[in-house]
């Protein structure tokens, strides 16, 4: 039962996060400016999916979800780095 709950929780978080990003891009009619919440949601969902995959003893999904988790971490780091750099730029 706990295995299914971890899997469904992670699925819901990922779907909500991606849906929100798509909605924002649709609403603004732009693909520029990815929200930090996308990476936070991806980190949460990917961590849950890693646990879920381990509990199922499914090493293919463990690998793919660890990869997604690392991608989300890199995305979060880049987001904060880019945000910091844009805050440091002189405004004219």
C-alpha positions as CSV (number, residue, x, y, z in Angstrom):
1,X,0.0,0.0,0.0
2,X,2.8,2.5,0.9
3,X,4.5,1.7,-2.4
4,X,1.4,2.6,-4.4
5,X,1.0,5.8,-2.4
6,X,4.6,7.0,-3.0
7,X,4.1,6.3,-6.8
8,X,0.8,8.1,-7.1
9,X,2.0,11.0,-4.9
10,X,5.0,11.5,-7.2
11,X,2.9,11.2,-10.3
12,X,0.4,13.8,-9.1
13,X,3.2,16.2,-8.1
14,X,4.9,15.8,-11.5
15,X,1.7,16.2,-13.4
16,X,0.6,19.3,-11.5
17,X,4.1,20.9,-11.8
18,X,4.3,20.3,-15.6
19,X,0.7,21.3,-16.1
20,X,1.3,24.6,-14.2
21,X,4.3,25.4,-16.4
22,X,2.5,24.6,-19.6
23,X,-0.5,26.8,-18.4
24,X,1.9,29.7,-17.6
25,X,3.6,29.4,-21.0
26,X,0.2,29.2,-22.7
27,X,-1.2,32.2,-20.7
28,X,1.8,34.4,-21.5
29,X,2.2,33.0,-25.0
30,X,5.9,32.6,-24.3
31,X,8.3,29.8,-23.6
32,X,10.8,32.2,-22.0
33,X,11.3,32.2,-18.2
34,X,11.0,28.7,-16.7
35,X,9.6,28.8,-13.2
36,X,11.7,27.6,-10.3
37,X,8.6,25.6,-9.2
38,X,9.1,23.4,-12.2
39,X,12.4,22.2,-10.8
40,X,11.1,21.9,-7.2
41,X,8.2,19.8,-8.4
42,X,10.5,17.7,-10.6
43,X,12.9,17.2,-7.6
44,X,10.0,16.1,-5.4
45,X,8.5,13.8,-7.9
46,X,11.8,12.3,-9.1
47,X,12.9,11.6,-5.5
48,X,9.5,9.9,-4.9
49,X,9.8,7.9,-8.1
50,X,13.3,6.7,-7.2
51,X,11.9,5.4,-3.8
52,X,9.0,3.9,-5.7
53,X,11.2,2.1,-8.2
54,X,13.5,0.8,-5.5
55,X,10.5,-0.5,-3.5
56,X,9.3,-2.3,-6.7
57,X,12.9,-3.6,-7.3
58,X,12.7,-2.1,-10.8
59,X,16.2,-1.0,-11.6
60,X,15.4,0.4,-15.0
61,X,13.2,2.9,-13.4
62,X,15.6,3.5,-10.6
63,X,18.2,4.5,-13.2
64,X,15.9,6.7,-15.2
65,X,14.5,8.4,-12.2
66,X,17.9,9.0,-10.7
67,X,18.8,10.6,-14.0
68,X,15.7,12.8,-13.9
69,X,16.5,13.7,-10.3
70,X,20.1,14.8,-11.3
71,X,18.6,16.8,-14.2
72,X,16.3,18.6,-11.8
73,X,19.1,19.4,-9.5
74,X,21.2,20.8,-12.3
75,X,18.2,22.8,-13.5
76,X,17.6,24.3,-10.1
77,X,21.3,25.3,-9.8
78,X,21.2,26.9,-13.2
79,X,18.0,28.7,-12.4
80,X,19.5,30.3,-9.3
81,X,22.8,31.0,-11.1
82,X,21.0,32.7,-14.0
83,X,18.7,34.6,-11.6
84,X,21.7,35.8,-9.6
85,X,23.5,36.9,-12.8
86,X,20.4,38.8,-14.0
87,X,20.1,40.6,-10.6
88,X,23.7,41.7,-10.9
89,X,23.3,43.2,-14.3
90,X,23.2,47.0,-14.3
91,X,19.8,48.4,-15.3
92,X,19.7,51.3,-17.7
